[in-house]
Amino acid sequence: MVQGIIMATLLIGLVGLFVGVFLGVAGIKFKVETDPREEAVLAALPGNNCGGCGYAGCSGLAAAIAKGEAKVNACPVGGEAVGNAIAEIMGVEAGQSKKMVAFVRCQGDCDKGHRDYDYFGNKDCGMMPFVPGGGPKSCNHGCLGYGNCVKACPFDAIHIINGIAKVDENACKACGKCIEACPKGLIELIPATAKTKVACFSKDAGPIAMKTCDNACIGCGICVKNCPAEAIKVENFVAHIDYDKCTNCGTCVSKCPKKAIIQ
């Protein structure tokens, strides 16, 4: 009996030794070489893993940068400082990058936005398509105010104020999570230097838009006619600003009859 125990112990030990040697050899033979720059880039990234760069977390972006598949300044959270640090690691020029911030194109708060009825159901923006009229607000294009974007933001940069979402530009990292979370698609990234903004996303014709919100864009085109930089156009009854042309002169703000353009 004792001899059987000894033999079993030796057998287990030999099997363990064999497996250990096999794994060690396999590890060496099949080892995947990692570009040391990839590790350095990953260390330089902020580590938020927000996905705002379009890759699956910081490790995915680091690998793409090391392979030359992504720009060194592709991290929206790290901004210019991180872009410059990664450029030094990669031995390239960082290039110029604009700081972007999220902007909610809606002014239809509890005071300006009209309502069709009072709603007491599940407070979830994603559920509103299943609710009569797409929700209690008269405007079917505006902010629903139930905070799906707030829950999605990893930086606490967006909050519901008086019934609509508002972005804290100082806290926003332009990761794009709020854009993905908004079922209305009315959140967009704009340059942080942009002062002039069209705070409406309604695609309803003027007469309908005026019945839904006090500050709805009615697509009248007055802003287009008066913009000295030709930086505004109207599509689907709503104005859009070309920030590559806009000089923030404020002419459109003063001319807009519905105050749908703000500064």
C-alpha positions in Angstrom: 0.0 0.0 0.0 2.8 2.4 0.9 4.6 1.4 -2.3 1.4 2.3 -4.3 1.2 5.7 -2.6 4.9 6.4 -3.4 4.4 5.3 -7.1 1.3 7.5 -7.4 3.2 10.5 -5.9 6.1 10.0 -8.3 3.8 9.7 -11.3 2.0 12.9 -10.4 5.3 14.6 -9.9 6.6 13.4 -13.3 3.4 14.5 -15.0 3.6 17.9 -13.4 7.3 18.3 -14.4 6.4 17.3 -18.0 3.5 19.8 -18.2 5.7 22.5 -16.7 8.5 21.9 -19.2 6.0 21.7 -22.1 4.3 24.9 -21.2 7.7 26.6 -20.8 8.9 25.5 -24.2 5.5 26.4 -25.8 5.7 29.8 -24.2 9.1 30.5 -25.7 8.2 29.1 -29.1 4.9 30.8 -29.5 5.7 34.0 -27.7 4.2 37.0 -29.4 6.7 39.9 -29.5 5.2 43.2 -28.3 6.4 46.4 -29.6 7.9 48.2 -26.6 6.4 51.5 -27.9 3.0 50.0 -27.5 3.6 49.6 -23.8 5.0 53.1 -23.5 2.0 54.5 -25.4 -0.4 52.6 -23.1 1.4 54.0 -20.1 1.0 57.5 -21.5 -2.8 57.2 -22.1 -5.1 58.3 -19.3 -6.5 54.8 -18.8 -10.2 55.7 -18.8 -11.1 53.1 -21.4 -14.0 55.2 -22.5 -13.9 54.1 -26.1 -14.1 57.7 -27.3 -11.2 57.1 -29.7 -13.1 54.4 -31.5 -11.1 51.5 -30.2 -11.8 49.0 -27.4 -10.2 50.8 -24.6 -6.8 52.3 -24.1 -4.9 49.1 -24.9 -6.7 48.8 -28.3 -5.7 52.4 -29.1 -2.1 51.9 -28.0 -1.8 48.9 -30.3 -3.2 50.8 -33.2 -0.9 53.8 -32.6 2.2 51.5 -32.4 1.2 49.9 -35.7 0.6 53.3 -37.3 -3.1 52.7 -37.7 -4.2 55.5 -35.5 -3.0 59.1 -35.0 -0.9 59.9 -32.0 -3.4 62.5 -30.8 -6.4 60.2 -31.2 -7.2 60.2 -27.5 -10.0 62.8 -26.9 -9.6 62.5 -23.1 -5.9 63.1 -22.9 -6.0 66.0 -25.3 -3.0 67.9 -26.6 -0.7 67.0 -23.6 -1.1 63.2 -24.1 -0.9 63.6 -27.9 2.5 65.3 -27.6 3.8 62.7 -25.1 2.8 59.9 -27.5 4.3 61.7 -30.5 7.6 61.8 -28.7 7.4 58.1 -28.0 6.6 57.4 -31.7 9.1 59.9 -33.0 6.6 61.8 -35.0 4.9 65.2 -35.0 1.7 65.4 -33.0 0.0 67.8 -35.4 -2.7 70.2 -34.4 -5.8 68.9 -32.7 -8.9 70.8 -31.7 -10.4 70.4 -28.3 -14.0 69.3 -28.7 -16.9 69.3 -26.3 -20.4 67.9 -26.4 -23.3 70.2 -27.0 -27.0 69.4 -26.5 -29.0 71.0 -29.3 -32.1 71.8 -27.4 -33.6 74.7 -25.3 -36.9 73.0 -24.7 -36.8 73.0 -20.9 -39.7 73.1 -18.5 -40.2 76.8 -19.3 -39.9 76.9 -23.1 -40.8 73.5 -24.3 -44.5 72.7 -24.6 -46.1 69.4 -23.3 -48.9 67.3 -24.6 -49.6 65.5 -21.3 -48.1 64.6 -17.9 -46.0 61.4 -17.9 -45.6 59.2 -14.8 -44.1 56.1 -16.4 -40.5 54.7 -16.6 -38.1 57.6 -16.8 -35.9 56.2 -19.6 -35.2 58.0 -22.9 -35.0 54.7 -24.8 -38.5 53.8 -23.8 -40.2 56.9 -25.3 -40.6 55.5 -28.8 -43.1 53.1 -27.1 -45.0 55.9 -25.4 -47.9 57.8 -27.1 -46.6 60.7 -29.1 -43.0 59.6 -28.4 -43.2 61.2 -24.9 -44.9 64.0 -23.2 -43.1 66.8 -24.9 -44.7 68.3 -27.9 -41.4 68.4 -29.8 -40.5 65.0 -31.1 -36.9 66.0 -31.8 -35.9 67.6 -28.5 -34.3 66.4 -25.3 -36.5 64.0 -23.3 -34.8 64.9 -20.1 -34.6 61.5 -18.5 -30.9 61.3 -18.3 -29.7 58.4 -20.4 -26.8 60.6 -21.4 -26.1 61.4 -17.7 -25.8 57.7 -16.9 -23.5 57.1 -19.9 -21.0 59.9 -19.1 -18.0 58.5 -17.3 -16.8 62.1 -16.4 -19.9 63.5 -14.7 -19.9 66.2 -17.3 -23.6 66.2 -18.2 -26.7 66.8 -16.0 -30.4 67.3 -16.3 -31.2 71.0 -15.5 -34.9 72.2 -15.7 -35.9 69.2 -17.8 -33.1 69.1 -20.4 -29.5 67.9 -20.5 -26.7 70.4 -20.1 -23.0 69.8 -20.6 -20.3 71.1 -18.3 -17.7 72.1 -20.9 -14.9 72.1 -18.3 -15.5 68.5 -17.4 -16.4 67.2 -20.8 -13.7 65.0 -22.5 -15.5 64.6 -25.8 -15.5 60.8 -25.4 -18.9 60.6 -27.3 -20.7 58.3 -24.8 -23.5 60.8 -24.4 -23.9 60.9 -28.2 -24.3 57.1 -28.3 -26.8 57.2 -25.5 -29.1 59.8 -26.9 -31.9 58.2 -28.9 -32.8 61.5 -30.5 -29.3 62.1 -31.9 -29.3 65.7 -30.8 -25.9 65.8 -29.0 -22.9 66.6 -31.1 -19.3 67.4 -30.7 -18.3 71.0 -31.5 -15.0 72.9 -31.1 -14.4 74.1 -27.5 -13.7 77.5 -29.0 -17.2 77.7 -30.6 -19.3 80.4 -29.0 -22.1 80.4 -31.6 -24.4 77.4 -31.4 -27.8 76.4 -33.0 -29.6 75.2 -29.9 -32.3 73.3 -31.7 -32.6 70.0 -33.6 -36.2 70.2 -34.7 -36.9 69.1 -38.3 -40.5 70.3 -38.2 -41.7 73.0 -40.6 -41.9 76.5 -39.0 -45.7 76.5 -38.2 -45.4 73.1 -36.4 -42.1 74.0 -34.6 -43.5 77.2 -33.2 -46.3 75.2 -31.5 -43.9 72.9 -29.8 -41.2 75.2 -28.3 -40.7 78.9 -27.8 -37.2 78.8 -29.2 -37.5 76.3 -32.0 -35.7 76.9 -35.2 -38.3 77.5 -37.9 -35.9 77.2 -40.9 -36.6 80.7 -42.1 -33.1 81.2 -43.4 -32.6 84.7 -42.0 -29.4 83.5 -40.4 -28.1 82.2 -43.7 -28.8 85.5 -45.5 -27.1 87.6 -42.9 -24.0 85.5 -42.1 -21.0 87.4 -43.5 -18.8 84.3 -43.4 -21.4 82.1 -45.2 -21.0 79.6 -42.3 -24.7 78.6 -41.9 -27.1 76.5 -44.0 -30.6 75.3 -43.4 -31.4 71.6 -44.0 -34.6 69.9 -43.0 -36.0 73.1 -41.5 -33.1 73.5 -39.1 -29.9 75.6 -39.2 -26.4 74.1 -39.1 -23.1 75.9 -38.5 -19.9 75.2 -40.3 -17.3 75.8 -37.6 -14.5 75.9 -40.1 -16.0 79.1 -41.4 -17.7 80.6 -38.4 -16.0 83.6 -36.9 -18.3 83.9 -33.8 -19.3 87.4 -35.0 -22.8 86.9 -33.5 -24.7 88.3 -36.4 -26.9 85.2 -36.7 -27.6 85.4 -33.0 -29.0 88.9 -33.2 -30.9 88.2 -36.4 -32.6 84.9 -35.4 -36.3 85.8 -34.7 -36.8 82.7 -32.4 -33.5 83.0 -30.5 -32.7 79.4 -31.6 -29.1 80.5 -32.1 -27.2 81.3 -28.9 -23.8 82.5 -27.7 
